[in-house]
Amino acid sequence: MTAYDRRDLGLLLLRLGTGGVLAAHGAQKLFGWFGGHGLEGTGQFFESIGYAPGKASATAAGLAEAGGGTLLALGLATPAAGAAAAGAMTGAAAVHTPNGFFNQGGGYEYAAALGLTAAGLAVTGPGRLSLDHALGHAVNRNWMVPAAFAVTGLATALVVGARNKRLRKVEEGEQEALFDEEAALYRD
């Protein structure tokens, strides 16, 4: 087995493992498979953590995970697939960041690992054991890597930024209510 064969086999394993996990997570959100809650339940959860509208946010995350994961596993449109999955994982990491790094405490470790692996595959490419290779890299051109990350980065920044703004407004609203209650106590 040559070094190229080993590299291609390694990329295949990374794509299958990472893509499979991402696709399963997306299927939980979209269809309720594998113990998931489907769009209704996931949408309600997303709304509760600041991603609004919840159902649309759940759909976008589910499509990025299921679609990006499936495409990564197949090695098809690898730059777009990896960037989309990395964007979804950035959104997930934003939710878990207040809990620290490690997953055992509810931290962002798991989302970061999946996102960085997906991003690494988008940059590295799928290897020769892929549909991209079989199709002559028609949807895996060098220029597609920065384009995919630019579009995904912008979209992710807007979505996570809007979520953070909503959460700040809620916190400020709770603070204002607290001060109003305290002021009422002093008036009585």
ZAVEX-927219 format. One record per residue: residue number from 1; x, y, z of N, C-alpha, C in turn; residue in one letter. Coordinates in nm, 2 decimals, padded with zeros to 4 digits, always signed. Last residue first. Layout:
<recs>
i/n.x/n.y/n.z/ca.x/ca.y/ca.z/c.x/c.y/c.z/aa
NUM/X/Y/Z/X/Y/Z/X/Y/Z/A
...
</recs>
This chain:
<recs>
i/n.x/n.y/n.z/ca.x/ca.y/ca.z/c.x/c.y/c.z/aa
188/-04.34/+05.12/+04.84/-04.44/+05.08/+04.93/-04.41/+05.10/+05.08/D
187/-04.10/+05.19/+04.71/-04.21/+05.28/+04.71/-04.32/+05.25/+04.81/R
186/-03.94/+04.97/+04.74/-03.90/+05.09/+04.81/-04.01/+05.19/+04.81/Y
185/-04.08/+04.79/+04.57/-04.06/+04.76/+04.71/-04.03/+04.88/+04.79/L
184/-04.04/+04.91/+04.32/-04.18/+04.90/+04.38/-04.17/+04.87/+04.53/A
183/-03.77/+04.87/+04.29/-03.82/+05.00/+04.30/-03.96/+05.00/+04.36/A
182/-03.77/+04.59/+04.25/-03.70/+04.65/+04.37/-03.75/+04.79/+04.39/E
181/-03.92/+04.57/+04.02/-03.97/+04.51/+04.14/-03.91/+04.57/+04.26/E
180/-03.74/+04.71/+03.85/-03.88/+04.76/+03.87/-03.94/+04.70/+03.99/D
179/-03.52/+04.54/+03.85/-03.51/+04.67/+03.91/-03.65/+04.73/+03.93/F
178/-03.64/+04.32/+03.72/-03.59/+04.30/+03.86/-03.58/+04.44/+03.92/L
177/-03.69/+04.42/+03.47/-03.80/+04.38/+03.56/-03.76/+04.36/+03.70/A
176/-03.43/+04.47/+03.39/-03.52/+04.58/+03.41/-03.64/+04.54/+03.49/E
175/-03.34/+04.20/+03.37/-03.28/+04.30/+03.46/-03.37/+04.41/+03.49/Q
174/-03.50/+04.10/+03.17/-03.51/+04.05/+03.31/-03.45/+04.14/+03.41/E
173/-03.41/+04.26/+02.96/-03.55/+04.27/+03.00/-03.57/+04.21/+03.14/G
172/-03.15/+04.17/+02.95/-03.17/+04.31/+02.99/-03.32/+04.33/+03.03/E
171/-03.20/+03.91/+02.86/-03.13/+03.93/+02.99/-03.16/+04.08/+03.04/E
170/-03.32/+03.97/+02.62/-03.40/+03.90/+02.72/-03.33/+03.92/+02.86/V
169/-03.11/+04.10/+02.49/-03.24/+04.17/+02.51/-03.32/+04.10/+02.62/K
168/-02.93/+03.89/+02.48/-02.89/+04.01/+02.55/-03.02/+04.09/+02.59/R
167/-03.07/+03.71/+02.30/-03.04/+03.67/+02.44/-03.00/+03.79/+02.53/L
166/-03.06/+03.87/+02.07/-03.19/+03.83/+02.13/-03.17/+03.79/+02.28/R
165/-02.79/+03.87/+02.02/-02.86/+04.00/+02.04/-02.99/+03.97/+02.11/K
164/-02.74/+03.60/+01.98/-02.67/+03.67/+02.09/-02.75/+03.80/+02.12/N
163/-02.88/+03.57/+01.74/-02.92/+03.49/+01.86/-02.86/+03.56/+01.98/R
162/-02.74/+03.74/+01.57/-02.88/+03.77/+01.59/-02.93/+03.69/+01.72/A
161/-02.49/+03.60/+01.57/-02.50/+03.73/+01.62/-02.65/+03.77/+01.65/G
160/-02.57/+03.36/+01.45/-02.52/+03.36/+01.59/-02.53/+03.50/+01.65/V
159/-02.64/+03.47/+01.19/-02.74/+03.39/+01.27/-02.70/+03.39/+01.42/V
158/-02.41/+03.61/+01.11/-02.53/+03.67/+01.11/-02.63/+03.60/+01.21/L
157/-02.22/+03.40/+01.11/-02.20/+03.52/+01.20/-02.33/+03.60/+01.21/A
156/-02.32/+03.23/+00.92/-02.31/+03.18/+01.06/-02.30/+03.30/+01.15/T
155/-02.30/+03.38/+00.69/-02.43/+03.34/+00.73/-02.43/+03.30/+00.88/A
154/-02.02/+03.41/+00.68/-02.11/+03.53/+00.69/-02.24/+03.49/+00.74/L
153/-01.93/+03.15/+00.66/-01.89/+03.23/+00.77/-01.98/+03.35/+00.79/G
152/-02.05/+03.07/+00.42/-02.09/+03.00/+00.55/-02.05/+03.09/+00.67/T
151/-01.91/+03.24/+00.24/-02.06/+03.24/+00.25/-02.11/+03.18/+00.38/V
150/-01.64/+03.16/+00.30/-01.69/+03.30/+00.31/-01.84/+03.31/+00.33/A
149/-01.64/+02.89/+00.25/-01.62/+02.94/+00.39/-01.66/+03.08/+00.41/F
148/-01.69/+02.89/-00.02/-01.78/+02.82/+00.07/-01.76/+02.87/+00.21/A
147/-01.46/+03.04/-00.12/-01.60/+03.09/-00.14/-01.70/+03.02/-00.04/A
146/-01.24/+02.88/-00.04/-01.26/+03.01/+00.02/-01.40/+03.07/+00.00/P
145/-01.33/+02.65/-00.21/-01.30/+02.64/-00.06/-01.32/+02.78/+00.00/V
144/-01.35/+02.71/-00.47/-01.47/+02.68/-00.40/-01.45/+02.68/-00.25/M
143/-01.11/+02.72/-00.59/-01.17/+02.85/-00.56/-01.30/+02.83/-00.47/W
142/-01.05/+02.45/-00.64/-00.98/+02.52/-00.54/-01.05/+02.65/-00.50/N
141/-01.35/+02.25/-00.68/-01.25/+02.33/-00.73/-01.18/+02.41/-00.62/R
140/-01.56/+02.05/-00.68/-01.45/+02.05/-00.58/-01.33/+02.12/-00.64/N
139/-01.73/+01.97/-00.87/-01.78/+02.05/-00.76/-01.69/+02.06/-00.64/V
138/-01.56/+01.83/-01.04/-01.65/+01.93/-01.10/-01.70/+02.02/-00.99/A
137/-01.38/+01.62/-01.01/-01.37/+01.74/-00.92/-01.45/+01.86/-00.98/H
136/-01.44/+01.40/-01.16/-01.34/+01.50/-01.21/-01.33/+01.63/-01.14/G
135/-01.60/+01.22/-01.04/-01.66/+01.32/-01.13/-01.57/+01.42/-01.18/L
134/-01.43/+01.08/-00.87/-01.49/+01.01/-00.98/-01.55/+01.10/-01.09/A
133/-01.38/+01.29/-00.69/-01.27/+01.23/-00.77/-01.33/+01.16/-00.90/H
132/-01.63/+01.31/-00.57/-01.57/+01.43/-00.63/-01.46/+01.38/-00.73/D
131/-01.67/+01.06/-00.46/-01.75/+01.10/-00.58/-01.69/+01.22/-00.65/L
130/-01.36/+00.89/-00.37/-01.48/+00.99/-00.35/-01.55/+01.01/-00.48/S
129/-01.08/+00.83/-00.32/-01.20/+00.74/-00.29/-01.32/+00.82/-00.26/L
128/-00.90/+01.03/-00.33/-00.94/+00.96/-00.45/-01.05/+00.87/-00.44/R
127/-01.00/+01.32/-00.12/-00.92/+01.20/-00.16/-00.97/+01.13/-00.29/G
126/-01.14/+01.55/-00.05/-01.20/+01.42/-00.02/-01.11/+01.30/-00.05/P
125/-00.97/+01.82/+00.10/-01.03/+01.75/-00.01/-01.07/+01.61/+00.03/G
124/-00.88/+02.01/+00.29/-00.79/+01.90/+00.24/-00.84/+01.84/+00.11/T
123/-01.10/+02.17/+00.34/-00.98/+02.23/+00.30/-00.89/+02.13/+00.23/V
122/-01.30/+01.99/+00.42/-01.33/+02.08/+00.31/-01.20/+02.14/+00.26/A
121/-01.16/+01.86/+00.63/-01.19/+01.79/+00.51/-01.23/+01.88/+00.40/L
120/-01.16/+02.08/+00.81/-01.03/+02.02/+00.77/-01.06/+01.94/+00.64/G
119/-01.43/+02.11/+00.86/-01.36/+02.22/+00.80/-01.23/+02.16/+00.74/A
118/-01.48/+01.87/+00.99/-01.55/+01.90/+00.87/-01.48/+02.01/+00.79/A
117/-01.32/+01.90/+01.22/-01.29/+01.79/+01.13/-01.36/+01.82/+00.99/T
116/-01.44/+02.13/+01.33/-01.30/+02.14/+01.28/-01.27/+02.02/+01.19/L
115/-01.70/+02.02/+01.39/-01.68/+02.13/+01.31/-01.54/+02.14/+01.25/G
114/-01.63/+01.81/+01.58/-01.70/+01.78/+01.45/-01.68/+01.89/+01.35/L
113/-01.51/+01.96/+01.78/-01.44/+01.85/+01.71/-01.50/+01.82/+01.58/A
112/-01.71/+02.14/+01.85/-01.58/+02.19/+01.80/-01.51/+02.08/+01.72/A
111/-01.90/+01.97/+01.96/-01.93/+02.05/+01.84/-01.81/+02.10/+01.77/A
110/-01.75/+01.87/+02.18/-01.80/+01.78/+02.07/-01.83/+01.86/+01.94/Y
109/-01.69/+02.11/+02.33/-01.59/+02.02/+02.28/-01.63/+01.94/+02.16/E
108/-01.85/+02.29/+02.47/-01.86/+02.29/+02.32/-01.76/+02.20/+02.26/Y
107/-02.01/+02.14/+02.77/-01.93/+02.23/+02.69/-01.93/+02.21/+02.54/G
106/-02.13/+01.98/+02.96/-02.22/+02.05/+02.86/-02.14/+02.15/+02.78/G
105/-01.93/+01.85/+03.09/-02.00/+01.96/+03.16/-02.09/+02.04/+03.07/G
104/-01.85/+01.68/+02.90/-01.91/+01.62/+03.02/-01.98/+01.72/+03.10/Q
103/-01.72/+01.84/+02.71/-01.85/+01.79/+02.68/-01.92/+01.74/+02.81/N
102/-01.53/+02.12/+02.80/-01.55/+01.98/+02.80/-01.69/+01.94/+02.79/F
101/-01.54/+02.42/+02.80/-01.49/+02.34/+02.69/-01.54/+02.19/+02.69/F
100/-01.83/+02.60/+02.93/-01.69/+02.56/+02.92/-01.66/+02.47/+02.80/G
99/-02.09/+02.68/+02.90/-02.06/+02.57/+02.99/-01.91/+02.52/+02.99/N
98/-02.10/+02.88/+02.71/-02.11/+02.92/+02.85/-02.08/+02.81/+02.95/P
97/-02.09/+02.71/+02.47/-01.97/+02.79/+02.52/-01.99/+02.83/+02.66/T
96/-02.32/+02.60/+02.36/-02.25/+02.53/+02.47/-02.13/+02.61/+02.53/H
95/-02.40/+02.77/+02.16/-02.50/+02.74/+02.27/-02.42/+02.68/+02.39/V
94/-02.18/+02.78/+02.00/-02.22/+02.90/+02.06/-02.32/+02.88/+02.17/A
93/-02.18/+02.52/+01.90/-02.08/+02.56/+01.99/-02.12/+02.68/+02.07/A
92/-02.39/+02.54/+01.71/-02.40/+02.45/+01.83/-02.30/+02.49/+01.94/A
91/-02.27/+02.71/+01.53/-02.39/+02.75/+01.59/-02.42/+02.67/+01.72/G
90/-02.06/+02.55/+01.45/-02.03/+02.68/+01.51/-02.15/+02.73/+01.59/T
89/-02.20/+02.35/+01.32/-02.13/+02.32/+01.45/-02.09/+02.44/+01.52/M
88/-02.28/+02.48/+01.09/-02.38/+02.43/+01.19/-02.32/+02.40/+01.32/A
87/-02.03/+02.53/+00.98/-02.11/+02.64/+01.02/-02.22/+02.60/+01.12/G
86/-01.94/+02.27/+00.92/-01.87/+02.36/+01.02/-01.95/+02.47/+01.07/A
85/-02.13/+02.21/+00.73/-02.13/+02.13/+00.85/-02.05/+02.21/+00.96/A
84/-02.06/+02.39/+00.53/-02.19/+02.39/+00.59/-02.20/+02.32/+00.72/A
83/-01.79/+02.31/+00.48/-01.82/+02.45/+00.53/-01.96/+02.45/+00.59/A
82/-01.83/+02.05/+00.38/-01.75/+02.08/+00.50/-01.78/+02.21/+00.56/G
81/-01.99/+02.11/+00.15/-02.03/+02.02/+00.25/-01.96/+02.04/+00.38/A
80/-01.82/+02.28/+00.00/-01.95/+02.33/+00.04/-02.00/+02.24/+00.16/A
79/-01.60/+02.10/-00.05/-01.58/+02.24/+00.01/-01.71/+02.29/+00.07/P
78/-01.72/+01.86/-00.16/-01.66/+01.86/-00.03/-01.64/+02.00/+00.03/T
77/-01.90/+01.75/-00.35/-01.91/+01.89/-00.32/-01.84/+01.92/-00.18/A
76/-01.86/+01.44/-00.20/-01.92/+01.51/-00.31/-01.94/+01.65/-00.27/L
75/-01.81/+01.22/-00.02/-01.70/+01.29/-00.09/-01.75/+01.37/-00.21/G
74/-02.00/+01.09/+00.12/-01.98/+01.05/-00.02/-01.86/+01.11/-00.09/L
73/-01.96/+01.23/+00.36/-01.94/+01.09/+00.36/-01.92/+01.04/+00.22/A
72/-02.03/+01.49/+00.27/-01.89/+01.46/+00.32/-01.87/+01.31/+00.31/L
71/-02.30/+01.45/+00.22/-02.21/+01.49/+00.11/-02.07/+01.46/+00.15/L
70/-02.40/+01.40/+00.48/-02.41/+01.30/+00.37/-02.31/+01.33/+00.25/T
69/-02.33/+01.64/+00.61/-02.27/+01.51/+00.65/-02.28/+01.40/+00.54/G
68/-02.48/+01.83/+00.47/-02.34/+01.84/+00.47/-02.27/+01.71/+00.51/G
67/-02.74/+01.72/+00.52/-02.69/+01.74/+00.38/-02.54/+01.74/+00.38/G
66/-02.74/+01.72/+00.80/-02.78/+01.60/+00.72/-02.72/+01.61/+00.58/A
65/-02.65/+01.98/+00.87/-02.59/+01.86/+00.92/-02.62/+01.74/+00.84/E
64/-02.81/+02.15/+00.71/-02.66/+02.17/+00.71/-02.59/+02.04/+00.76/A
63/-03.06/+02.06/+00.78/-03.02/+02.05/+00.65/-02.87/+02.06/+00.64/L
62/-03.06/+02.13/+01.06/-03.08/+01.99/+01.02/-03.03/+01.97/+00.87/G
61/-03.04/+02.41/+01.04/-02.93/+02.33/+01.11/-02.94/+02.18/+01.07/A
60/-03.28/+02.47/+00.90/-03.15/+02.51/+00.85/-03.03/+02.43/+00.91/A
59/-03.47/+02.37/+01.08/-03.46/+02.32/+00.95/-03.32/+02.35/+00.89/T
58/-03.42/+02.53/+01.31/-03.40/+02.38/+01.32/-03.39/+02.32/+01.18/A
57/-03.49/+02.77/+01.20/-03.36/+02.75/+01.25/-03.33/+02.60/+01.26/S
56/-03.76/+02.73/+01.16/-03.68/+02.76/+01.04/-03.53/+02.74/+01.08/A
55/-03.84/+02.69/+01.42/-03.86/+02.58/+01.32/-03.77/+02.61/+01.20/K
54/-03.78/+02.94/+01.56/-03.72/+02.81/+01.59/-03.73/+02.70/+01.49/G
53/-03.68/+03.24/+01.40/-03.78/+03.15/+01.44/-03.73/+03.00/+01.46/P
52/-03.43/+03.20/+01.66/-03.57/+03.23/+01.62/-03.57/+03.27/+01.47/A
51/-03.25/+03.08/+01.91/-03.25/+03.08/+01.76/-03.40/+03.09/+01.71/Y
50/-03.28/+03.08/+02.18/-03.25/+03.21/+02.12/-03.24/+03.20/+01.97/G
49/-03.36/+02.86/+02.31/-03.22/+02.89/+02.33/-03.18/+03.01/+02.24/I
48/-03.62/+02.83/+02.23/-03.59/+02.85/+02.38/-03.45/+02.89/+02.40/S
47/-03.60/+02.77/+01.96/-03.66/+02.90/+02.00/-03.62/+02.93/+02.15/E
46/-03.50/+02.51/+01.98/-03.42/+02.62/+01.92/-03.47/+02.76/+01.96/F
45/-03.72/+02.38/+02.09/-03.59/+02.39/+02.16/-03.51/+02.50/+02.11/F
44/-03.90/+02.41/+01.88/-03.93/+02.46/+02.01/-03.81/+02.48/+02.09/Q
43/-03.75/+02.26/+01.68/-03.79/+02.40/+01.66/-03.82/+02.47/+01.79/G
42/-03.76/+02.01/+01.79/-03.63/+02.08/+01.78/-03.65/+02.23/+01.76/T
41/-04.04/+01.96/+01.77/-03.97/+01.96/+01.90/-03.84/+02.03/+01.90/G
40/-04.07/+01.99/+01.48/-04.15/+02.06/+01.58/-04.08/+02.07/+01.72/E
39/-03.88/+01.83/+01.35/-03.88/+01.97/+01.34/-03.96/+02.05/+01.44/L
38/-03.76/+01.57/+01.58/-03.82/+01.62/+01.46/-03.82/+01.77/+01.46/G
37/-03.62/+01.47/+01.80/-03.76/+01.53/+01.82/-03.82/+01.59/+01.70/H
36/-03.45/+01.15/+01.80/-03.46/+01.30/+01.79/-03.60/+01.34/+01.81/G
35/-03.40/+00.88/+01.79/-03.43/+00.94/+01.92/-03.45/+01.09/+01.92/G
34/-03.36/+00.83/+01.52/-03.25/+00.81/+01.62/-03.28/+00.88/+01.75/F
33/-03.57/+01.09/+01.37/-03.50/+00.96/+01.37/-03.40/+00.95/+01.48/W
32/-03.69/+01.33/+01.33/-03.71/+01.26/+01.45/-03.65/+01.12/+01.46/G
31/-03.63/+01.47/+01.10/-03.72/+01.36/+01.09/-03.76/+01.29/+01.22/F
30/-03.45/+01.68/+01.16/-03.54/+01.69/+01.05/-03.66/+01.59/+01.06/L
29/-03.30/+01.60/+01.39/-03.37/+01.73/+01.38/-03.48/+01.73/+01.28/K
28/-03.20/+01.35/+01.31/-03.28/+01.37/+01.44/-03.36/+01.50/+01.44/Q
27/-03.07/+01.41/+01.08/-03.19/+01.33/+01.07/-03.27/+01.34/+01.20/A
26/-02.85/+01.55/+01.19/-02.94/+01.62/+01.11/-03.07/+01.55/+01.10/G
25/-02.72/+01.33/+01.32/-02.77/+01.45/+01.40/-02.87/+01.53/+01.32/H
24/-02.66/+01.18/+01.09/-02.75/+01.12/+01.19/-02.81/+01.24/+01.28/A
23/-02.48/+01.35/+00.96/-02.60/+01.31/+00.90/-02.70/+01.26/+01.00/A
22/-02.27/+01.35/+01.16/-02.34/+01.47/+01.12/-02.48/+01.44/+01.06/L
21/-02.19/+01.08/+01.14/-02.24/+01.14/+01.27/-02.32/+01.26/+01.24/V
20/-02.11/+01.06/+00.87/-02.22/+00.98/+00.93/-02.28/+01.03/+01.06/G
19/-01.90/+01.24/+00.85/-02.02/+01.26/+00.78/-02.14/+01.18/+00.83/G
18/-01.72/+01.12/+01.03/-01.77/+01.26/+01.06/-01.90/+01.28/+00.98/T
17/-01.69/+00.86/+00.90/-01.72/+00.88/+01.04/-01.78/+01.01/+01.07/G
16/-01.64/+00.92/+00.63/-01.75/+00.84/+00.66/-01.79/+00.86/+00.81/L
15/-01.41/+01.09/+00.64/-01.54/+01.14/+00.58/-01.65/+01.06/+00.63/R
14/-01.22/+00.93/+00.77/-01.26/+01.05/+00.83/-01.40/+01.10/+00.78/L
13/-01.21/+00.73/+00.57/-01.25/+00.69/+00.71/-01.30/+00.82/+00.78/L
12/-01.11/+00.88/+00.35/-01.24/+00.80/+00.34/-01.29/+00.78/+00.48/L
11/-00.86/+00.95/+00.46/-00.96/+01.06/+00.43/-01.10/+00.99/+00.41/L
10/-00.74/+00.70/+00.47/-00.76/+00.78/+00.59/-00.87/+00.89/+00.57/G
9/-00.74/+00.63/+00.20/-00.81/+00.55/+00.29/-00.84/+00.62/+00.42/L
8/-00.56/+00.83/+00.11/-00.70/+00.82/+00.06/-00.79/+00.74/+00.15/D
7/-00.33/+00.76/+00.25/-00.39/+00.90/+00.27/-00.54/+00.89/+00.22/R
6/-00.28/+00.51/+00.15/-00.31/+00.53/+00.29/-00.38/+00.66/+00.32/R
5/-00.23/+00.57/-00.12/-00.34/+00.48/-00.09/-00.38/+00.50/+00.06/D
4/+00.00/+00.73/-00.09/-00.12/+00.79/-00.14/-00.24/+00.70/-00.11/Y
3/+00.18/+00.54/+00.01/+00.14/+00.65/+00.10/+00.02/+00.72/+00.05/A
2/+00.07/+00.21/-00.09/+00.15/+00.33/-00.10/+00.10/+00.44/-00.01/T
1/+00.09/-00.12/+00.00/+00.00/+00.00/+00.00/+00.09/+00.12/+00.00/M
</recs>
